[in-house]
Amino acid sequence: MKTSSATTRVLCTVFVLSILYACSPAEPPEIAAVSEPASRAVTIMTLNAQNLFDNQDDPNKDDKAYLAAEAKQSDAHIAACNEIEVESWRDECLYLDWTGGAIDYKLGLLSDVIRQVDDGRGPDIIAFQEVENVQILERLRTEFLADAGYGTSILVEGDDLRGIDVAFLSKLPLVGQATLHCIAFEDFPEHAGDTRGVLQATFLLPDGSLLTGFAVHFPAPFLPTQMRIEAYQHLAELRASLPPEHYVFAAGDFNTTSTEDDREKLLEQFARPFWMVAHDDCQGCPGTYYYARDDTWSFLDMILYSPARGAKTTWQIRADSVQIANQIPAQVTPDGTPAHFDLRKRSGVSDHWPLLLTIELTEKQ
């Protein structure tokens, strides 16, 4: 079940969290009791799941490609698919057989990617992109990561036309409620259905400090640069609005290509003045996304970090901890690039590689 897009827009200002329905009015506990990570270190991962969908047709979203083949035989479905201009997307809409077994296969691969961290236990916090709903994230958490210690799935439905949302899984206790901050993009109403909000959640660090995370999925590279600029500015405003004793990170798919960044200096203008850009310290890392058409690498997937300005303790990025998590063979093509998920070939996981870092408690100077 999903809410209508109209209801979702209201919930971009009145935000609630539920493990059953992402826009349910149920109140979560003040601090959800979950297992804690190691007392002096916390790992954070960003993971683009590349279309983690269930196979239930949502009439309010364009999820028609992610249905079982038997549900794709109507003239209306075939006609709608044939309107898609991109051939690979059109073929996916017409022929992808998104059965229960296919979903299990996808969830198993994502579990393998997550479990490559910390000897099978997974990172302490994961920021996801491209997750259809809280139900499919709950399946990953409760069926495939049941022994990993993750607490409540954190996802608030947004307005993206396809229904892909940002989300969190965390082993740290959640403090208060999660909030989805919509970005207006008032000058680009024609692209309103191609954007996601910024999901904010605050977690309790082992020493009692507060860590606020923002899960993001900025407008795609084919959309105007100004839209990404507005997203960066919105994120900076959200960070500035927090109390100074909060530690803060932003993780996700920022959709900033190396070509665009070289031309527009987006990170110099809108990231580095406010944040530590984690991949600046990723030794020997080419990027998390590869564009074959022009043979370029980009860090579309980033983690930004901002230490607390008024805390009694200090959590810093551990030296040499920033890395690309791509040690599962299915993640890598023979050419050494990210292997996109292809159900028919039973190959790949995601066209993005996850990025990972560790923050650790250190003595305050």
C-alpha positions in Angstrom: 0.0 0.0 0.0 1.2 3.5 -0.8 -0.3 6.9 -0.3 -1.4 9.0 -3.2 1.1 11.6 -4.5 -1.2 14.4 -3.1 -1.0 12.9 0.4 2.7 12.5 0.1 3.2 16.2 -0.6 1.4 17.0 2.6 3.6 14.6 4.5 6.6 16.4 3.2 5.8 18.9 6.0 4.1 16.6 8.5 6.5 13.6 8.6 6.0 10.3 10.3 7.8 6.9 10.3 6.4 3.4 10.4 7.8 0.0 9.6 4.4 -1.0 8.1 3.3 2.0 6.1 5.8 4.7 5.3 3.2 7.4 5.8 1.3 5.9 8.7 0.3 8.2 11.6 1.8 5.8 14.1 4.3 7.3 16.6 7.6 5.6 17.0 9.3 5.3 20.4 11.6 8.2 21.4 14.6 5.9 21.1 14.2 2.6 19.3 16.0 -0.2 21.1 18.4 -1.9 18.7 21.8 -3.6 19.0 24.7 -1.2 19.4 27.9 -1.2 17.3 31.5 -1.2 18.7 31.7 1.5 21.3 34.4 3.6 19.7 33.7 3.2 15.9 30.7 3.5 13.6 30.7 2.6 9.9 28.5 4.4 7.4 27.7 3.1 3.8 25.9 4.6 0.9 24.3 2.0 -1.4 22.4 2.6 -4.6 20.2 -0.5 -4.8 19.4 0.0 -8.5 15.7 -0.4 -8.6 14.8 -2.4 -5.5 11.1 -2.9 -6.3 8.4 -5.3 -5.2 6.1 -6.7 -7.9 2.9 -5.2 -6.8 1.4 -2.6 -9.2 1.1 0.8 -7.6 -1.4 2.8 -9.6 0.1 6.1 -8.2 3.7 5.3 -9.5 5.2 4.2 -12.8 6.4 0.8 -11.6 5.0 -1.2 -14.6 8.4 -2.6 -15.5 8.6 -4.4 -12.1 5.8 -6.9 -12.5 5.8 -10.6 -13.2 5.5 -11.5 -16.9 1.9 -12.8 -16.5 0.8 -9.3 -15.4 2.3 -7.7 -18.5 0.1 -9.3 -21.2 -2.7 -6.7 -21.5 -2.9 -4.5 -24.5 -2.8 -1.4 -22.2 0.4 -2.5 -20.6 2.1 -3.3 -24.0 1.0 0.0 -25.4 2.3 1.9 -22.4 5.7 0.2 -22.7 5.9 0.9 -26.4 5.7 4.6 -25.6 9.1 4.4 -23.8 11.8 5.9 -26.1 14.9 4.2 -24.5 15.1 0.7 -26.0 16.6 -1.0 -22.9 13.9 0.5 -20.7 11.2 -0.4 -23.2 12.4 -4.0 -23.3 12.5 -4.1 -19.5 9.0 -2.9 -19.3 7.8 -5.5 -21.9 9.8 -8.6 -21.0 11.3 -8.4 -17.5 9.8 -11.2 -15.4 9.9 -9.7 -11.9 8.7 -12.8 -10.0 9.0 -13.5 -6.3 12.1 -15.6 -7.1 13.7 -12.7 -9.0 13.1 -10.4 -6.0 14.7 -13.0 -3.7 17.7 -13.1 -6.0 18.1 -9.3 -5.9 17.7 -9.2 -2.1 20.3 -11.9 -1.7 22.8 -10.0 -3.8 22.2 -6.8 -1.8 22.7 -8.8 1.4 26.0 -10.1 0.1 27.2 -6.5 -0.7 26.2 -5.3 2.8 27.8 -8.3 4.5 31.2 -7.8 2.9 31.7 -5.2 5.7 32.8 -6.1 9.2 33.1 -9.9 8.7 29.5 -10.4 7.6 27.9 -8.1 10.1 27.5 -5.1 7.8 28.0 -1.4 8.4 26.3 0.3 11.3 24.3 2.7 9.1 23.3 2.3 5.5 21.9 5.2 3.4 19.9 3.7 0.5 18.8 5.0 -2.8 16.3 3.5 -5.3 14.1 1.6 -2.8 10.4 1.5 -3.8 8.8 1.3 -0.4 9.3 0.3 3.3 7.9 -3.1 2.7 10.6 -4.3 0.4 13.3 -2.7 2.7 11.7 -4.6 5.6 12.1 -7.9 3.6 15.8 -7.1 3.2 16.1 -6.3 6.9 14.1 -9.2 8.4 14.7 -12.0 5.9 18.2 -11.5 4.5 19.8 -9.5 7.3 17.9 -10.9 10.2 21.0 -11.6 12.3 22.8 -8.4 11.4 21.2 -6.2 14.1 19.5 -3.6 12.1 16.5 -1.8 13.7 13.4 -0.3 12.1 13.5 0.4 8.4 13.4 4.2 7.9 11.7 5.4 4.7 9.1 8.2 4.1 7.4 8.1 0.7 8.3 10.9 -1.7 7.0 12.3 -4.9 9.3 10.6 -7.4 7.1 9.4 -10.3 8.8 6.0 -10.5 8.5 5.6 -6.7 12.2 5.3 -5.9 12.9 6.6 -2.4 15.8 7.2 -0.1 16.0 5.2 3.1 18.1 4.2 6.1 18.9 1.0 8.0 20.8 1.5 11.2 22.1 -0.5 14.2 22.3 2.7 16.2 19.1 3.7 18.0 16.8 6.1 16.2 16.1 9.3 18.2 12.7 10.9 17.5 11.1 10.7 14.0 12.5 10.7 10.5 11.7 13.6 8.3 11.5 14.0 4.5 12.4 17.4 3.3 11.0 18.1 -0.2 13.0 20.4 -2.5 10.7 22.8 -4.4 12.7 23.3 -7.7 10.1 26.0 -8.4 11.8 26.9 -11.7 11.6 23.4 -13.0 7.9 22.3 -12.6 8.2 20.0 -15.7 10.7 17.8 -13.7 8.8 17.6 -10.5 8.3 13.9 -10.9 12.0 13.2 -11.5 13.2 14.3 -8.0 13.5 12.9 -4.5 13.5 14.7 -1.1 16.2 14.6 1.6 15.5 12.1 4.4 16.7 13.2 7.8 17.2 10.9 10.8 19.1 11.3 14.0 20.9 8.4 15.7 22.4 7.9 19.2 26.1 7.3 19.1 27.6 4.9 21.7 28.9 7.8 23.9 25.5 9.5 23.9 26.3 12.1 21.2 23.8 12.7 18.4 24.5 11.9 14.8 22.1 13.3 12.2 22.1 11.7 8.8 20.7 12.9 5.5 20.0 10.3 2.8 20.0 12.0 -0.6 19.4 11.2 -4.3 19.9 14.4 -6.2 18.4 15.1 -9.7 19.9 13.0 -12.5 22.8 14.3 -14.6 20.6 14.7 -17.7 18.6 17.4 -15.7 19.7 21.0 -15.5 22.8 21.7 -13.3 20.8 24.4 -11.5 18.6 21.7 -10.0 21.7 20.0 -8.4 22.9 23.4 -7.2 19.5 24.0 -5.5 19.8 20.5 -3.9 23.3 21.3 -2.5 22.0 24.6 -1.2 19.0 23.0 0.5 21.3 20.4 2.1 23.6 23.1 3.4 20.6 24.9 4.9 19.4 21.7 6.6 22.9 21.2 8.1 23.1 24.8 9.3 19.7 24.4 11.1 20.9 21.7 13.4 22.2 22.3 16.9 26.0 22.7 17.0 26.5 19.6 19.2 25.2 17.3 16.4 27.5 15.3 14.3 26.2 15.3 10.7 26.6 13.3 7.6 25.0 13.3 4.2 25.2 10.1 2.1 23.8 9.0 -1.2 23.7 9.5 -5.0 24.6 13.2 -5.6 24.5 12.7 -9.4 27.4 15.1 -9.9 29.6 13.8 -12.7 33.3 14.5 -12.8 32.8 16.3 -16.1 30.1 18.6 -14.6 32.2 19.2 -11.5 35.3 20.1 -13.5 33.2 22.6 -15.4 31.0 24.0 -12.7 33.1 23.4 -9.5 30.1 22.3 -7.6 32.0 20.6 -4.8 34.2 23.5 -4.3 31.3 25.9 -4.1 28.6 23.8 -2.4 30.2 20.9 -0.5 33.7 21.5 0.7 32.9 24.9 2.4 30.5 23.0 4.7 31.6 19.4 4.8 34.5 17.0 4.7 34.2 15.2 1.4 35.1 11.6 2.2 36.3 10.4 -1.1 39.0 13.1 -1.1 40.8 10.6 1.2 39.9 7.4 -0.8 43.3 6.2 -1.9 43.4 4.7 -5.4 39.7 4.9 -5.9 38.6 5.7 -9.4 35.0 6.5 -8.6 31.7 4.8 -7.9 30.2 5.1 -11.4 31.6 4.6 -14.8 30.4 6.2 -18.0 31.4 3.9 -20.9 30.3 6.4 -23.6 33.1 8.8 -22.7 35.3 6.6 -20.6 35.1 8.6 -17.4 34.7 7.8 -13.7 32.6 9.8 -11.3 31.9 9.8 -7.6 28.2 10.0 -8.0 28.0 8.3 -4.6 29.4 10.4 -1.8 29.5 10.7 1.9 29.9 14.2 3.4 30.7 14.6 7.0 30.6 17.5 9.5 32.0 17.2 13.0 30.1 18.7 15.9 31.0 22.2 16.8 29.9 22.2 20.4 30.2 18.6 21.6 32.1 17.4 24.6 33.6 14.5 22.7 34.8 14.2 19.1 34.0 11.7 16.4 36.3 11.9 13.4 36.8 10.0 10.2 39.3 7.3 10.8 42.4 7.6 8.7 42.4 5.3 5.7 38.8 4.1 6.4 37.2 5.6 3.3 36.9 2.9 0.7 34.8 1.5 -2.2 32.9 -1.6 -1.1 33.3 -3.8 -4.3 34.8 -7.0 -3.1 31.8 -9.2 -4.2 32.6 -10.7 -7.6 29.1 -10.0 -8.9 29.7 -6.3 -8.4 32.5 -6.1 -11.0 32.6 -6.5 -14.8 35.5 -8.2 -16.5 36.7 -4.7 -17.4 36.8 -3.7 -13.7 33.8 -1.4 -13.7 30.5 -1.6 -11.8 28.3 -4.5 -13.0 24.7 -3.3 -13.4 22.0 -5.7 -12.3 20.8 -7.9 -15.2 18.2 -10.5 -14.2 18.1 -12.3 -17.5 21.8 -12.8 -17.5 21.9 -13.4 -13.8 24.8 -11.0 -13.5 25.6 -7.8 -11.7 24.2 -6.1 -8.6 24.1 -2.4 -9.2 25.5 0.2 -11.7 26.9 2.0 -8.6 29.6 0.9 -6.2 28.9 1.6 -2.5 31.2 4.0 -0.6 32.1 3.3 3.0 33.8 5.1 5.9 34.3 4.7 9.7 34.1 7.5 12.3 35.7 6.9 15.6 35.7 8.4 19.0 38.9 10.2 19.7 40.3 12.4 22.5 39.1 16.0 22.2 42.0 18.3 21.6 
